[in-house]
Amino acid sequence: MADRKSALAKALEARKRTLHEFPAEKFIGAGGREFQGIKVYAPLKSDEVQARLDADRWVKDEYKGGDDELRLDARTVFLLHRLCRDFDDPENFPAFPTPAWMIANLKNDELDCLLRCVAAVKHAESPLEKDLGDELVDAFVAKAADHYGSSAANFVFTNCDRSWLEDYAIAVSKKLHDLRNQPEPEPEAEPEEPASEAT
Amino acid sequence: MIKPPADITPAKLFRLLCRVPRPVVPIVARFAFMPEQALHCRAMHPLEWAEWEDAGDDLETVVLQHALCDEMGQPLLDRESVFLLTDSERETVFAELVSALNKIGPGYQRPEAFRCDVDAWHTALEKGAAANVSILLSLGTAYEGAADRYTATPERYFGIDRRELLDGHWMAYRAARDVIEKHQKRRR
């Protein structure tokens, strides 16, 4: 089965995941261990699926089923546990001992901070063009207009993050404003007829 | 509801849907870990769409697994490989695939966000069929029995197994049949 994989699938399996480094001196780890920093992976689909399965199982065991909100919260922490890695040996150890430890010991703002790190990693690894040139704005305008009225229009912006969309909206507003305030072209003056000679 | 693409003429759209084994079009996105690999999108079979419900996978996984292909229409990623893509890679390529699928892969039954305006597609494909006379004559006459009580046999025209026919093939066939029937009625 393995030899039937495409070259792309093989390259994907062989690729080394990039670790992104963030300062995290204020975090206190298990046993009062101080953090030098934290390393974070970009989330793969497999991370999400595994975190979801583990979190649902954990909620079921610990809270006799739990509710949807509890499951969603737990999934986020389980995903963070997979993505946040130990500073010195990131490939072998997570930054925090277990997801249950994170739930018991980390404050909400600390979890928020880790989530922001993951968002920054996703942004950094996004294949989307980050510089908003005139050409790119026009391309997105044309693409959205092409699909106007169908649900496909929504997919045009699927992979754009919030800050990019803000910049895009500003760029489009500026274009629209300039277009509306363009001075009307002056009508061409008709050539004067030569004055008829008085007879 | 997905309407027929405005940027493709009915004549070209009809020819596109008649491609066998499936229509394939290039997409712009590239993966940074293998930028030399050109990515393409192929129309999906109804049973592949159904995996979304049957296997309980999310739509992104199903589309990436079945629609992403090379220029020969060979799928590039199996289910396990799709799970190794990052969020942003998945989202970018998925968006491109959806955009392409809305042009080359219309269907009778689709998940809510992909539902097609079947009547609008039929109207466009009738125009397309009428503009491709030689295909129309072969495809529109692929049936057995009397003209008013016939068994459709589009697989004879397409040269593939009947169960491999895509919804797009059936749509092109029905449009061709209707054009022929209308023409015959006018002559009577």
HADDOCK unambig.tbl for C-alpha pairs under 7 A between the chains (distance, minus, plus):
assign (segid A and resid 6 and name CA) (segid B and resid 76 and name CA) 5.53 0.50 0.50
assign (segid A and resid 8 and name CA) (segid B and resid 34 and name CA) 6.82 0.50 0.50
assign (segid A and resid 8 and name CA) (segid B and resid 76 and name CA) 6.36 0.50 0.50
assign (segid A and resid 9 and name CA) (segid B and resid 76 and name CA) 6.48 0.50 0.50
assign (segid A and resid 9 and name CA) (segid B and resid 77 and name CA) 5.52 0.50 0.50
assign (segid A and resid 9 and name CA) (segid B and resid 81 and name CA) 5.92 0.50 0.50
assign (segid A and resid 11 and name CA) (segid B and resid 33 and name CA) 6.99 0.50 0.50
assign (segid A and resid 11 and name CA) (segid B and resid 34 and name CA) 6.96 0.50 0.50
assign (segid A and resid 12 and name CA) (segid B and resid 33 and name CA) 7.00 0.50 0.50
assign (segid A and resid 12 and name CA) (segid B and resid 84 and name CA) 6.98 0.50 0.50
assign (segid A and resid 13 and name CA) (segid B and resid 81 and name CA) 6.98 0.50 0.50
assign (segid A and resid 42 and name CA) (segid B and resid 86 and name CA) 6.39 0.50 0.50
assign (segid A and resid 43 and name CA) (segid B and resid 86 and name CA) 5.62 0.50 0.50
assign (segid A and resid 43 and name CA) (segid B and resid 87 and name CA) 6.22 0.50 0.50
assign (segid A and resid 44 and name CA) (segid B and resid 83 and name CA) 6.36 0.50 0.50
assign (segid A and resid 44 and name CA) (segid B and resid 84 and name CA) 5.49 0.50 0.50
assign (segid A and resid 44 and name CA) (segid B and resid 85 and name CA) 5.44 0.50 0.50
assign (segid A and resid 44 and name CA) (segid B and resid 86 and name CA) 4.25 0.50 0.50
assign (segid A and resid 44 and name CA) (segid B and resid 87 and name CA) 6.01 0.50 0.50
assign (segid A and resid 45 and name CA) (segid B and resid 83 and name CA) 4.52 0.50 0.50
assign (segid A and resid 45 and name CA) (segid B and resid 84 and name CA) 6.15 0.50 0.50
assign (segid A and resid 45 and name CA) (segid B and resid 85 and name CA) 6.30 0.50 0.50
assign (segid A and resid 45 and name CA) (segid B and resid 86 and name CA) 6.35 0.50 0.50
assign (segid A and resid 45 and name CA) (segid B and resid 87 and name CA) 6.62 0.50 0.50
assign (segid A and resid 46 and name CA) (segid B and resid 83 and name CA) 4.67 0.50 0.50
assign (segid A and resid 46 and name CA) (segid B and resid 84 and name CA) 6.19 0.50 0.50
assign (segid A and resid 122 and name CA) (segid B and resid 88 and name CA) 6.48 0.50 0.50
assign (segid A and resid 126 and name CA) (segid B and resid 88 and name CA) 5.06 0.50 0.50
assign (segid A and resid 126 and name CA) (segid B and resid 89 and name CA) 6.66 0.50 0.50
assign (segid A and resid 127 and name CA) (segid B and resid 88 and name CA) 6.82 0.50 0.50
assign (segid A and resid 127 and name CA) (segid B and resid 89 and name CA) 6.42 0.50 0.50
assign (segid A and resid 150 and name CA) (segid B and resid 1 and name CA) 5.82 0.50 0.50
assign (segid A and resid 150 and name CA) (segid B and resid 2 and name CA) 5.70 0.50 0.50
assign (segid A and resid 151 and name CA) (segid B and resid 1 and name CA) 6.93 0.50 0.50
assign (segid A and resid 151 and name CA) (segid B and resid 113 and name CA) 6.17 0.50 0.50
assign (segid A and resid 152 and name CA) (segid B and resid 99 and name CA) 6.39 0.50 0.50
assign (segid A and resid 155 and name CA) (segid B and resid 95 and name CA) 5.43 0.50 0.50
assign (segid A and resid 156 and name CA) (segid B and resid 95 and name CA) 6.37 0.50 0.50
assign (segid A and resid 158 and name CA) (segid B and resid 91 and name CA) 6.68 0.50 0.50
assign (segid A and resid 158 and name CA) (segid B and resid 95 and name CA) 6.59 0.50 0.50
assign (segid A and resid 159 and name CA) (segid B and resid 88 and name CA) 6.58 0.50 0.50
assign (segid A and resid 159 and name CA) (segid B and resid 91 and name CA) 5.46 0.50 0.50
assign (segid A and resid 159 and name CA) (segid B and resid 92 and name CA) 5.58 0.50 0.50
